[in-house]
Amino acid sequence: MPKIILSSDGSHTLISDEFNVTYHSSHGSIQESNTVFIHAGLDHLLSLGYEKISVFEMGFGSGLNALMAYLWAVEHGCEVQYTGIEAYPIVPEMAGQLNYIEVLNADDEARIIFQKMHTETNFKTPVFQFNKVIGFVENFDVKEEFDVIFYDAFAPSSQDHLWEKDILQLMFGALKNKGILVTYCAKGAFKRTLKDVGFKIEALSGPVGKREMTRAVKGDF
Ligand SMILES: C[S@@+](CC[C@H](N)C(=O)[O-])C[C@H]1O[C@@H](n2cnc3c(N)ncnc32)[C@H](O)[C@@H]1O
């Protein structure tokens, strides 16, 4: 079972005993999620005029990215359809000990939504549709469904195969035309594989502690 630890921005993260790695940057879980997934993903699509956004998250984990996406949908009044996949779900009791609601200063409704993300596999609010798949991304073969992929696998040093061609081809297929994949990883080999698969890539400034992150586009910018 993972253990809860504090990251530098005061928000919790988890450390996996199985993979011996943290779920988020030690420089701050919330600041990482905000920079990589919310800003480079959702804010970017909103700036392009999207009024409804379908998200696929590889590695639902603690549910922080999903919670941040829910809060973003409420703030912007922009509908988000969220599908997260997770092979090793944490137990709801552990999710209940995470301090995200307090650190984000979110309300009781958000607290209930965050609990539901860990106890239910799907639910809907006026702006947020949630769907959780318990399983391995290796078996997730859907076609042209998503506007954005939050690619939040453990780093290549822990799970190399999740950054290789087979899986990235699946991710490419799961995106609609003009869809984007955002991730904290900016390794050269990973970016070359993205190009091989057919993505165009942009190097963006990374979250605190990382010079770069990656946004990959299916089709033209
Ligand atoms: C970096 S953590 C994700 C952090 C998460 N996005 C969050 O907000 O807390 C990577 C996640 O991928 C999950 N995972 C590892 N291998 C997987 C696989 N083959 N398929 C699906 N999920 C996997 C891990 O259990 C872990 O929860």
The ligand as an ORCA input file, in Angstrom:
! r2SCAN-3c Opt
* xyz 0 1
  C       2.359      9.210    -11.276
  S       1.063      8.227    -10.572
  C      -0.389      9.103    -11.007
  C      -0.735     10.254    -10.092
  C      -2.158     10.687    -10.286
  N      -2.419     11.206    -11.595
  C      -2.634     11.609     -9.201
  O      -3.194     12.711     -9.530
  O      -2.491     11.259     -8.059
  C       0.984      6.868    -11.735
  C      -0.238      6.002    -11.557
  O      -0.265      5.024    -12.605
  C      -0.757      3.805    -12.050
  N      -0.317      2.702    -12.944
  C       0.874      2.065    -12.974
  N       0.919      1.169    -13.991
  C      -0.285      1.274    -14.628
  C      -0.838      0.612    -15.762
  N      -0.127     -0.283    -16.447
  N      -2.096      0.936    -16.146
  C      -2.827      1.855    -15.440
  N      -2.346      2.511    -14.347
  C      -1.092      2.233    -13.957
  C      -0.113      3.767    -10.693
  O      -0.778      2.865     -9.826
  C      -0.247      5.218    -10.251
  O      -1.460      5.448     -9.598
*
